[in-house]
Amino acid sequence: MNRSSLFNRRGFLKKSTLATMAGMLGTKIAFADRLPTGYLPLAFQEPNPMLIKNKDLIVLNDKPWNVEPPAHLLDDAITPADKMFIRNNGLIPENVDVANWKLTINGESVKAAKTYSLRDLKTKFKTYTYQLVLECGGNGRAGYAPQTAGNQWSDGAVSCAEWTGVRLKDILADVGLKDDAVYIGYYGKDLHISQDPTKPVISRGVPIKKALEDETLVAWAMNGKDIPLTHGHPLRLVIGGWPASVSGKWLHTIAIRNKVHDGAKMTGKSYKVPINPVQPGVDPPEDQFKIIESMPVKSLITFPKTGAMVDLGQSISLRGHAWAGDRAVKTMQVSFDFGSTWQPCKLQSPKNRLAWQQWTAELKLPQKGYYEIWARAVDDAGVSQPMVMPQWNPEGYCNNACHRIAVKVV
């Protein structure tokens, strides 16, 4: 089915197209008259979510590993390791010597470089545990049109595990910072995909203010156990609310910089968006981009999964998560008529700052047919998720459009 032939010149689906779609679905599209301009229902997008049997993690790339779960596998309040997305830029270290692992704090803005063993970290400082949202900056990239380069993440490149370690600010207080400290940059022991040890893989960071927040951890445990090797064993920097690329795995060094960190994937257009809005397809010069900081407000429907069949008159119990970068989510809503009307959800408070929030709702769909259930979160600054697609950007970052599932009432 040619997409351009489906719409009239104002972007509305043609009546003949709607009739054809209903025939293909074997049922009418409920509230078809309320479809947003230019919007093609999920069941006619590629891949068709009504036909996919989402049982396992989806491998986007294996060199390096980039893997995501379908949304319904993220139903746990605390994300387990076997359902957590994997975003690697290089190869996982083969030889991890835990007994001799060291963390070095150095850089232009430390009074004197200092090195700690894992035992030092565990015994010298107070231990803290937080649930923290880590979301890939490219989560949702597959939803952009025109398509952008990069791994075509759907909606599953997000997690909220429970991390245990020491506050970075406590380590830095022990080291001693100069007044000119501006940024931090991490270094891990992952290897470049070329296996050339001289080539950097990824070395990102955050402003010193973010680094000194209570929830910024140097962690050695996830969900009460040693961090799995895939997720950064034996030591990982964990910084919630910002792109997960700032949470360096296999951590061995943190540099305290007197300028914005200039490590691998901090320069060029990596993890950056245009300063000003651009037309879809336009790629401005590098100096017109800014570094992504706090991630935008977003939510997921984790139950039921897309493709569910519901008996007429049966109530649907919905649930999911919502999060908002450095902010909290204030309200949560769902719609079954393509965003024409919205119903409030019951929203829980986060376990701690920078954790996601669980939400629930009960829906009763009024008639037989094909429906889409859309979820929309609003943060405590009043910023709402866009319904279909946010401002396009050439790197495909920060797509926080409403998550949608397709269901049939029979």
Buried (B, 14 or more C-beta within 10 A) or exposed (E): EEEEEBBEEEEBBEEEBBEBBBEEBEBBBBBBEBBEEBBBBBBBBEEEBBEEEBEEBBEBEEEBBBBBBBBBBBBBBBBEBEBBBBBBBBBBBEEBEEEEBBBBBBBEBBEEEBEBBBEBBBEEBEBBBBBBBBBBBBBBBBBBBEEBEBBBBBBBBBBBBBBBBBBBBBBBEBBEBEEEBBBBBBBBBBBBBEEEEEEBBBBBBBBBEBBBBBBBBBBBBBBEEEBBBBBBBBBBBBBBBBBBBBBBBBBBBBBBBBEEBEBBBBEEBBBBBBEEEBEEEEBBEEEEBEBBBBBBBBBBBBBBBBBBEBEEEEEBEBBBBBBBBBBBBBBBBBBBBBBEEBEEBEBBEBBBBBBBBBBBBEBEBBEBBBBBBBBBBBBEEEBBBBBBBBEBBBBBBBBBBBBBBBBBBE
